[in-house]
Amino acid sequence: MRITQATLAFRIFLNNLRPMETCDTPACQSAREIFRELEEYYDEHNLYFQTIGSVLHAADLLDVDHKIKLILSQPKNEIMVHCPVEMDDGSWRLIKGYRVQHNNVLGPYKGGIRYHHEVKLDEVKSLALLMTMKCALARLPYGGAKGALKIDPRALSRDELERVTRRMTAALGSNIGPDYDIPAPDMGTNAQTMAWMADTYINFAESSKKVTARGVVTGKPLEFGGSAGREKATGQGLVYVLDALLPGMGMALPDLSFSLIGYGNVGSWTGRLLQLRGSRMKAVMDHTGAILNEAGIDAEALANYVAETGGVAGYPGAEPINEATFYSTPVDLFIPAALEQMVDLQHAEQIQCKVLVEAANAPTTPRAERHLLEKGVEVLPAILCNTGGVTVSYFEWKQNRQSETWDAALVDERLQKIMHQAAQRVLEMSERLDCNMRLASYAAAIEHIAKVYEVRGVFP
Ligand code: GLU
């Protein structure tokens, strides 16, 4: 829809009517100021507004140039496609897709594609912004992007998924490419989805570019240019971050207890890898229910059970519990590894943990985070904790470009180095600015981006 001057004026009028005293945190104030300047509609409950609010607050702490704040406040491109797809029963559906390219000053746009039936543009915008922050924090040569298809992948057959994936790839056309924008798996997508995307893209590529064309996506199957260690990468990266940061908090991995929200790729790998390191998984919750076993739930057996049944409910090695019990179960580490904004103020009041480790993107609302920090819980931010995924994506892209194959040990060694350096950057920034880890992680990312803008300049 084209936004007319009248609509815009009405939105700004509405903004001014809103009870501003409801959010007077520095993050809200920073975002409100910029949104007014951009003449953009804002809503403090909106995920994008919240995410950019924290980023701008960090930018204010660093005192970066105003133009950097303006540039980061909106994505460079927001692409929307509508894909007509034939279902197995002969009916047709028009499926909405998004690709938001937030920033590419550090290199090609990079970020996953998610399939979810409730996905919205503002969510994709937030996730794209977080990808810019993630790649900058880890010093990867990438910008940030995110894509989505508004479908429930569990409700589609394999053939239907293949058709919609290929159709979306064709619709995106030259908006993606190994030197321009490189998608990867995210919620509801996997290596098979990436194989269909790569195959479709290669079919359209000029013959002289076919060899490098498979670098258009990462997270591909091993047999088709994927990297060793990519599947477990997000969980593995999180474990390396914990190795780097827990000792400073007077803790260490063996013998810790943890609970997890979400048992998909990130949750189940995090569970298995933490168990391998001697920690105990006490409780798990997903879309099917919540389970608890004080003595420990076998992470490997649960992963097999979920692969067969689709969820944790009914797992024989644990007791079913309700949501309130799940949140209030005492653990050392509480790890949300599912959707955004799952941990709200009410949950934060129930949570009894020492450290909340954000495996998912933006799982904690600002109010919940403030409450947790006030009660002495450390909150380790997503752009640090879940950067292992895109880091091994970078390794895959590098291997594809150089026609190399790295073994699993080399991938782990390089991932560990990058995660430790990123964790160190966050620690140093949090000391330098005397701020919490989330602000420190954004500040460490923004400082790098600002330096690159300084040397590159803003064209023209
Ligand atoms: N979807 C993952 C993320 O949110 C991975 C992105 C990528 O590998 O490009 O970080």
Residues whose N, C-alpha, C, O or C-beta is under 5 A from the ligand:
A	BS01	LIG	K110 G111 G112 I182 A184 P185 D186 N386 G389 V390 S393
